[in-house]
Amino acid sequence: MSRKKYHVTKSGDGTWKGTAQGGQRASVVADTKAEAVRKTIELAKKQQDSQVIIHKQDGKIQEERTYGNDPHPPDG
């Protein structure tokens, strides 16, 4: 089974959104980045294996979080 990925990005209208990779519409829309991240993580945790990719305002990846069975857990 492949990992479901969600991206948290800033919209052109100034809101933040959480969208499933390949999705046409946002699953989460929020006024703040923190709120969008929180709600997207809640959604991702309901999936078997998922990943949340958090982007900066300029679109670059800031952080990735993995939930479920991580095939590459960090040492320590």
C-alpha positions in Angstrom: 0.0 0.0 0.0 1.4 3.4 -0.9 1.6 6.2 1.6 -1.0 9.0 1.3 0.6 12.4 1.1 -0.8 15.8 2.1 0.8 19.1 1.3 0.2 22.3 3.4 0.7 25.3 1.3 -0.3 29.0 1.2 -3.0 30.0 -1.2 -3.1 33.0 -3.4 -5.9 34.5 -1.3 -3.7 34.4 1.9 -5.2 31.3 3.5 -3.4 28.1 4.1 -4.6 24.8 2.8 -4.0 21.1 3.3 -4.4 19.1 0.1 -4.0 15.4 -0.7 -1.3 14.9 -3.3 -3.1 14.7 -6.7 -6.3 16.2 -5.2 -8.2 18.9 -7.0 -9.7 20.5 -3.9 -8.3 21.3 -0.5 -9.2 19.0 2.3 -8.4 21.7 4.9 -8.6 25.5 4.6 -7.5 27.8 7.5 -6.5 31.4 8.2 -3.2 30.5 9.8 -0.4 28.0 8.9 -0.5 26.5 12.4 -4.2 25.7 12.2 -3.8 24.2 8.7 -0.9 22.1 9.9 -2.9 20.9 12.9 -6.0 20.0 11.0 -4.0 18.3 8.1 -2.1 16.2 10.7 -5.4 15.1 12.3 -6.6 14.0 8.9 -3.4 12.2 8.0 -3.3 10.3 11.3 -6.7 8.8 10.4 -5.0 7.1 7.4 -3.0 3.8 7.7 0.2 5.2 6.4 0.5 8.9 5.6 2.8 11.9 5.3 2.3 15.6 5.8 4.7 17.9 3.8 4.7 21.4 5.2 5.8 24.2 2.8 7.1 27.7 3.5 5.3 30.7 2.1 7.6 30.6 -0.9 6.6 27.0 -1.7 9.8 25.4 -0.6 9.5 22.3 1.7 10.0 23.2 5.3 9.3 19.9 7.0 8.0 16.4 6.4 6.1 14.3 9.0 5.3 10.6 8.6 2.5 8.8 10.4 1.9 5.0 10.6 4.5 2.5 9.6 7.7 4.5 8.7 10.0 2.4 6.6 13.0 4.7 7.4 12.8 5.7 11.0 15.6 8.0 12.3 18.4 6.5 14.5 18.2 7.1 18.2 
